């Protein structure tokens, strides 16, 4: 059995309190950093999922645009096609119509 006197017990308790306070501060700093890392990772994964889900919409839109060509006097003309990207409607028109208006 280990025998302690009052001074040794006071010293050990002071060291233990100091170690526990330093450990608590380190734990708060580490957990705060860990929480930030987890929050950032969750946001990045959410954005990645949103972009990945839009991939299918873009593929469908590309198919829709490629099916929207009409042959007029032997020249292909793109019929206006509406697509969505992140919920916003985007109208794709024949780009040559803009060139003809400018020229």
ABEGO torsion letter per residue (X at the ends): XBBBBAAAAAAAAAAAAAAAAAAAAAAAAAAAAAAAAAAAAAAAAAAAAAAAAAAAAAAAAAAAAAAABBBBGGBBBBBBBBBBBGGBBBBBBBAAAAAAAAX
